[in-house]
Amino acid sequence: MATHKSAIKRHRQSERRRQRNVSIKSHVKTRVKAVIASVESKDADKAKETLHRAVKVIDKAAAKGVMHKNKASRKISRLAKKVNSLSQAG
């Protein structure tokens, strides 16, 4: 453990940020799972609704720096592709 005053403060800050990041990442994963579940149940309306919510959460995570903007775009793109394939098939 660090003994300098500045190092102790840095440790506190990084721990708070880590906990916040874990929370945000968990929220993103939950929303993504909801989209995938609604796609698998072949419910197009519910899939579009859950996609909209997931996109909002993913964009916020990217804006806060928890997730890289390109990773966020890739996740959104892949989810949208799944939802769109559902509406085209049905």
C-alpha positions as CSV (number, residue, x, y, z in Angstrom):
1,M,0.0,0.0,0.0
2,A,1.2,3.5,-0.8
3,T,2.3,5.8,2.0
4,H,2.5,9.2,0.3
5,K,-0.4,11.4,0.8
6,S,-0.9,11.9,-3.0
7,A,-0.7,8.2,-3.7
8,I,-3.3,7.4,-1.0
9,K,-5.6,9.9,-2.6
10,R,-5.0,8.4,-6.0
11,H,-5.8,5.0,-4.6
12,R,-9.1,6.3,-3.2
13,Q,-10.0,7.9,-6.5
14,S,-9.2,4.9,-8.6
15,E,-11.2,2.7,-6.3
16,R,-14.3,4.9,-6.6
17,R,-13.9,5.0,-10.4
18,R,-13.5,1.2,-10.6
19,Q,-16.7,0.7,-8.7
20,R,-18.5,3.2,-10.9
21,N,-17.2,1.5,-14.0
22,V,-18.2,-2.0,-12.8
23,S,-21.7,-0.7,-12.1
24,I,-22.1,0.9,-15.5
25,K,-20.6,-2.2,-17.3
26,S,-23.1,-4.4,-15.5
27,H,-26.0,-2.2,-16.5
28,V,-24.8,-2.4,-20.2
29,K,-24.6,-6.2,-20.0
30,T,-28.1,-6.4,-18.5
31,R,-29.6,-4.3,-21.3
32,V,-27.8,-6.2,-24.0
33,K,-29.0,-9.5,-22.5
34,A,-32.6,-8.1,-22.6
35,V,-32.2,-7.3,-26.3
36,I,-30.9,-10.8,-27.1
37,A,-33.6,-12.4,-25.1
38,S,-36.4,-10.5,-26.9
39,V,-34.8,-11.3,-30.3
40,E,-34.7,-15.0,-29.4
41,S,-38.4,-14.9,-28.3
42,K,-39.1,-13.4,-31.8
43,D,-41.0,-10.4,-30.4
44,A,-40.2,-7.6,-32.9
45,D,-41.9,-4.8,-30.9
46,K,-40.3,-5.7,-27.6
47,A,-36.9,-6.1,-29.4
48,K,-37.1,-2.6,-30.8
49,E,-38.1,-1.2,-27.4
50,T,-35.2,-3.0,-25.6
51,L,-32.8,-2.0,-28.3
52,H,-33.7,1.6,-27.8
53,R,-33.0,1.4,-24.1
54,A,-29.8,-0.5,-24.6
55,V,-28.5,2.1,-27.1
56,K,-29.1,4.8,-24.6
57,V,-27.1,3.0,-21.9
58,I,-24.3,2.0,-24.2
59,D,-24.0,5.6,-25.5
60,K,-23.8,6.9,-21.9
61,A,-21.1,4.4,-21.0
62,A,-19.1,5.6,-24.0
63,A,-19.6,9.3,-23.2
64,K,-18.4,8.7,-19.6
65,G,-15.3,6.9,-20.9
66,V,-16.2,3.5,-19.4
67,M,-16.3,2.0,-22.9
68,H,-14.4,3.2,-26.0
69,K,-16.6,4.9,-28.5
70,N,-15.8,2.4,-31.3
71,K,-16.6,-0.5,-29.1
72,A,-19.9,1.1,-28.2
73,S,-20.7,1.7,-31.9
74,R,-19.8,-1.9,-32.7
75,K,-22.1,-3.2,-29.9
76,I,-25.0,-1.1,-31.1
77,S,-24.5,-2.1,-34.7
78,R,-24.5,-5.8,-33.9
79,L,-27.6,-5.5,-31.7
80,A,-29.4,-3.5,-34.4
81,K,-28.5,-6.0,-37.0
82,K,-30.1,-8.8,-34.9
83,V,-33.2,-6.8,-34.3
84,N,-33.5,-5.8,-38.0
85,S,-33.0,-9.4,-39.1
86,L,-36.0,-10.3,-36.9
87,S,-38.3,-7.8,-38.5
88,Q,-37.2,-8.8,-42.0
89,A,-37.7,-12.5,-41.3
90,G,-41.2,-12.0,-39.9
